[in-house]
């Protein structure tokens, strides 16, 4: 290890937080705020033969917090934010949507070339809430302590436990138990966020005002293209239609009309056809083939050859094959090139490839150059070292936190949930969000606590400038409505 991470063998790790003060103008109002960034030492109680043996350092977790100067902590909301992966740092929400500074990355067809630019985020959520961005272990600068085993943190249960502890610690150390509290998670961060809200509520009595779940992965049964599971084929089809529309395969039809037709078809005739199996008549099968091809932009021959069932990576590789292009999974508006256009699965996601450079460069500059945090470790934006990720708690069942979300809402009827979905998100389709919400086991009177927002973009919908502006306004309104202020 190097830089701030170097320690003598006898030394206990210590927090290395750095504070700095800044100002930003939002709607003509100057906001003075304090940024605190660095690693906090996470400790675990140790017992030997049933006797308490002290707190043992387990990990050093990197976070960046923004607090408004002079605000009343008892009424000032605070939002804890993280991305997903598993294996992603919080850089995307931090510099793309919520933080006081944002990277100018450009958008599909007009990506910004290096070097990149950081600018004030006039739509920052800091205008409504303090912000705490958390990087899970093995992402960002977060690491297991010297001699520790990183894999102990690489799994569903461990992840929920220690990030819950980070939130509890920050809340206690900053005297924010009486503040309105929110969680913002993206992708697997929504899996994490729903489970953390339930755990903190049931374990410590920490009740949250709201969850902001962006590009949700709450029930993996809706996302897992596994043998015998027809659900993902149904829920991804409206997204395929939206992506086909973006690439001009629906002529001059309105996107809303295409989505409405695809959703109705998927939920009724298409679902019915899939569950028929060999009982489907030849005439009915041909009708389904034709309609599926027309909506998805694929050929009838292809739909027929895959037995009506279109797996998502195969779709992104097949859709624009005749143009010698692949389509992005994270954002289907993006296209990319391959060395071999006969392959079944693309070699990389062109949408991830397009945005990684701007975000990684901006974050590495920002922490050192503007916030003053020095560390010679590599900042892991997307880390493969967390894999294999453990789901041992779900042995012989699929991964879901829908039950935990429903439980948290039933116990805390004041908990509000905002769900954001992108029409061109090929990783967590918008129909999947609708499906999970419709199947939450909550009383009817709590359904009004959930609002859904849709954007004409992908997984990170804030890359699309009109969507970023609208989403920022939507989240600000959600904070205000849910804070009981």
N, C-alpha and C positions, 0 to 999 in steps of 0.2 A: 504494500500500500504506500501511497505517497501523499505529499501535501498535508492538509489538515488531518488526514487519516493515520499518519504515523504516530505510533505510541510505543513507549518502552514496555517490555513484557510485564513489569510490575504495576504499570499505570492502569487505573480504572478509566474507561471512556467517560467523557464529560460532554455536556451540551456545548455546541460551538455556534450559537446564534449570533447573528449580526443585525443591528438595527440601523435604519436610515429614515430620513424624513423627506417627504415629497409633497407636490401639489398638482392638482389637475382641475381644469375648469369643465363643469358639466352643466349644460343649460344656463350658462352665464354665471354660475355660482362656483366659487373657488373652494375646492375640497382639500383641506390639509390632512395628510394621512401619514401613518408610520408603517414601514415595511419591516418585518422581522423574518429573516431567512437563515436556515442552517439545519443542523441535525440535533434531535433530542434523543437521549438515551432511554430506551425502553427496558424496563426491568420486570422480572417475574419473581413472585414469592417462591422461596425454596423451603421445603420441609424435609427434615431428616428424622426418621423414626417417629414421625408424628409431631415433631417439635419444629417451631418456626426457626429457620436458619438464615434469615435475611433476604434481601432483594438482590437478585443476580441479574447483571446486565445481559440482555439477549440481542438487542439490535439497536442500530442508530438510524432513526427515521428522519428523512429530509422533508421539510415543509417550508412554505412561504405564507406568511400571514400579513394581511393588510387591515389596519384598524383606523377608523376615522378619529382624528384628534379632537378632544373636547366633547365627545359624544357621551350621552348618558347610557352606561352599559346595561342598565336594567331594561331599557326600551329599544336599544339598538340591536337589530337582528345580526346573527352571525351564520355564515354558510360554510360548511365543510365540503370540499370538492375533490373529486378524483376521477381519473379515466379508468379504463378497463384492461382489455387484453384477453386473459391475464398477461401481464408483462409490459404494460404501458405506463409511462410516467404521466403526471397531470399536466404536461406542457400544453396539450391541445385546448382544454378548457381555460387554462391559465392565460395563454397568449392569443387564443382565438376568439374567446367570447366574453369571459367574466372579468378578467383582471383589468387594472388601470392602464396597462400598456398592451399593445397588440402588434403582431407581426403583419406586415403587408405582403401577403403571399400571392395575390392575384387569384384568378379562378380559371376554370377550364377554358382552354384556348388562348388564355392571356396570362399565364403564370409569370410571376416576377422572376427575372434572372438574378443570380447572385452578383454582388452582395445584396443582402436584404435590408429592409428598413423597419425599425420599430417606431410606432407613433403613439400618442395618447389615445386611449379608447374612450371617446366621449360618451359611449353607451355603457360604460362599465357598471356592473352590478354593485360596485362599491358605493354608488350613490344611494343605494337602498340597504346595503348589508355589509358588515365586515366579512372578510373572505379568508379562508384557510385552505391552501392547496397541499395535499398530502401525496407523497410518492411511496408506493408500497416497496417492501424489501426487494432488492435486486433491480429496482428501477430508479431512475434519477441518480441521486447520490446515496440512496438508502442501502444499507448493507447489514448483514449479520455482524456481531462484534467479532473481534479477533479470536479465533479458535471456535467460533460458533458455526453451526451448520445451516446454510441458507435454505436448504430443502425443508427444514422445519417450518418455514413460513410460506412455502409454495403449495398451498392447498386451500380449498374452500373454508374449512372450519378454522384453521389457523389464521387465515387472512381476516376473517370476520372478527376474531378475538383480539388480535393485536391492533388493528386499525380502530376498533371500538375503544381500545385502551388509549390510543393516541388522542382521540376526540375527548374522552373523559379527562385525560391529563390536561389538555389545553384549556378545556372549559374550567376546570378547577383552578389551575394556576393563574388564569386571567379573570377569575371571579365572574364567570358568565353563565352560571346556572340559572339566573333569572332573566336571561336574554331570550327573545324569540330565536329558535334554532332551526336550521334547515340543512338538508343534505342535497348536494348536486352530484349525480353520477352519470357517466356516459358509458354505453355498451355494457361490458362486464361490470363496469362501475355501477350499473343499475342493479345487477345481481347482488353486488356487495352492499349497495346503499339500502336496499329493502331489508336485507338480513341484519345489517348493523342497527337500523332504526328499531327493529323488533328486539334485538339483543340488549341494546342500551336501555330500552324501555322496560323490559322484563327483568333485567339484572340489577340496574342501578336506579330505576325510576326516572331516567332522563327521557322526557317526552319531547318530541319534535313538533314544530308547527307545520312543516311541510317537507315533501320530497320532490325534487326536480329530477325526473328520470328521462334522460336524453338517449334516444336510439336504444330501446329496451331489449334486454335479454333476461326476462323474468321466468320463463318456462322453456327449457331447452328442447322439450318435445316439439315445440313449434319451429325449431331451427335445425333439428338433427335429421339429415337425410339418411336414415338407417333402414335396413330391410324391414318391410312390414309396416312402416310408419308413413301413412298417406298425408298426414297433416301439413308438413312443410311444402309439399307440392302445391297444395291448395292455397296456403298463405303467401307463398312467393309469387304466384301467378299475377296478381295485380301489379306488383313491382316490376315484373318482366314487361308487362304491358306499358307501364309508365316509361321505362327505359327505352323500349322500342319506339314510343312516341317521341321521346327526346331526339332520337337519331333519325327521325323523318320517316318512320315506317308506318305511320298512321295518317299520312297526308296532312291536310289542314284541319283535322278534327281537334277540338279543344281537349286539353289534358283531362279536365274534370269529367268529360263525357267518356273518354277511354277508360278511366279508372272506375267509373260507375258501372260500365258494362262488364269490365273484367272482374270486378268484385262480385257482382250478381252471378255471373257465370261460374266463377270459382266456388262460391258458397252453395250453389244449387246443382246445376247439371254436371259440372266437372267433378265435384266431390262425389255425387251419385255414381258417375261413371267409374271412378277409381275403385269404389268399394264393391262394384259389381264383379270385378275380376273377369273370369272366363264366362260369366253369365251375360256379359254385355253382347248384344246382337251385333252382327257385322254392320248393319245400317246405322245403328246408334253409335258404334265406335267410329265409323267414318265421319259422322256429324261432329263428334267431339274432337277428332283429329283436325278437321277443317277449322272449327271455331278456335281451338287452342293455337293453331298456327297463325291465324289471322290476328289474334290478340297479341301474341308474343313476338311476332315478326320472324319466326322461324319457318322453315319449309314444312309442308305437310309430310314429306318423306322423312324428315328428321323426327318430327313428333311421333310418327308411326314407328320408327325404328327404336325409339327409347320407350316404347309402350306407354305413351301419354305422360310419362313421368320425367320432368325436366329438372335435373339437379343444377344447383346454382352456378358452380364453377364451370360446368359444361356449357351452361347458357352464356356466360360471359365470354367464353372462348368461341362459341358457335355463332352468336348473333350477327357479327359483322365480318365473318370469315371471308366473304366474297370481296370485301373491301381491304383485306389484309390488315385488319385491326382487331384488337381485343377490347373488352369493355371492363371498366372498373367495378370491383366488388363493393368497396367502401362507398363509392360514389359512381353510379352507372353513367353519369354524364361524361366521364373521362374515358379516353381511348388510349391504347398503347400498341407497340409493335412487338413482334416475336421473330425469332430466327427461323422458326418452323411453323407454318400455318396448317400442318396436318395433325398437330397435337390435339389431344382431348382436353387438357387442362392448361391454362396459361401458366407461364413460368413466374410471373410476378403480377401484383395488382397495380395497374397503372395509376390509380387514384392515390394510393399510399406513396408510390414512388414520386408523384408530383409534389406532395406537400411535406414530405419528411425533411428535405433540405432547408426550406425557410424556417420551419419551427425549431429544428435542432440548432441551427446557426444562431437564431435570435435568442434562444434560451441560454446558450452558452455565453453569449456576449452579455446578456441582460444581468445574469447573476453576478458576474465579476465586475462588469463595467459600470452598472447602475446601482446594484444593491450592495456591492462590496464584499460578496462572499467568495472566498478563495478555497479551492479544493482541486487537487491534481488528478483525482479519480475521473474516469470518463462519465459523463452524464448519460445514463442509459435511457434513451427515448423509448425504444421498443426492444425489450430484452427477451432473448430466447432462453436465458438461463433459468427462467422460472418453470420450464417444462422438463419432465412431465408434471402437469398440475394435478394435484390429488383431489379426487371426488369420492374418496372412500366412504363418506357419509351417505352416499347415494347408491351404494352397491345394490345391484339388482333392481334399481329404479332410475328414472331419469332425473336430471338436475332441475329443481324448481325452487323459487323463493316466493311464488305466488301465495302459498299458504302463510308464509311469514308476513308478507305485506297485508294480507287480509286480517291476520291476527292482530297486527299492530293497529289497524284501522278500527277493528271492533273494540279493542281495549281503550284506545284513545280516539274517540269520535271527533275530536278537533283536528286530527291529522288530515291535511290536505295533500293531494298528489297531482303534480303537473307532469304530463307525459308528452314528449316532443318526438315527432317522427318525420323522416324525410321520404318523399315519394320515390326517390332514386337510390335509396339505401338498399343495397343487395346483400348486406350482412345481417341486419335486423329489420325485416320488412314491416312496413306500417300496418299491414293486415294482422301481423303477429301481435302488435300492441292491442289492437281492437279485440282480438280473440281473447287474450289474457284478461283484459279488463272485464269483458262480458262474462267471464267464468270465475271472477273473484267471488269467494264465499263471504259476502258482506250483505247486511240488510239493505233493502232498497233505499232507505233514507240516507245511507252513506254514499250512494253513487253520485250524489251531487257534490261530494268532496273531490271528485276526480275530473280534471279537464284535460282534453287532448288537443294538441296543436300540430298542424301538418305544414310542411314546407316543401317548396319545389327545388329540393337539393338532396344531398345524400346523408351519410352517416354523421359526418361533421357538417351539418347544414349551414353553419356560420361561415364556411368558406365562400358561399354564395352571398354576395353583399346584400341584396334585398332581404334574404332570409336572416342574415345576421342582425340587421336593423330591426326586423319584426320580432325575432326571437328575443333580443335584448329587451324590447318593450314588453313582451309577454312575460318574461321572467321577473322584471321589475314590478309589474302589476300583480303577479302571483305573490311576491314577497309582501307587498303592501296589503293585499287582501287577507293574507294568512297570518299576519303578525299581530292581529288584534290591537292595532294602534289607532 
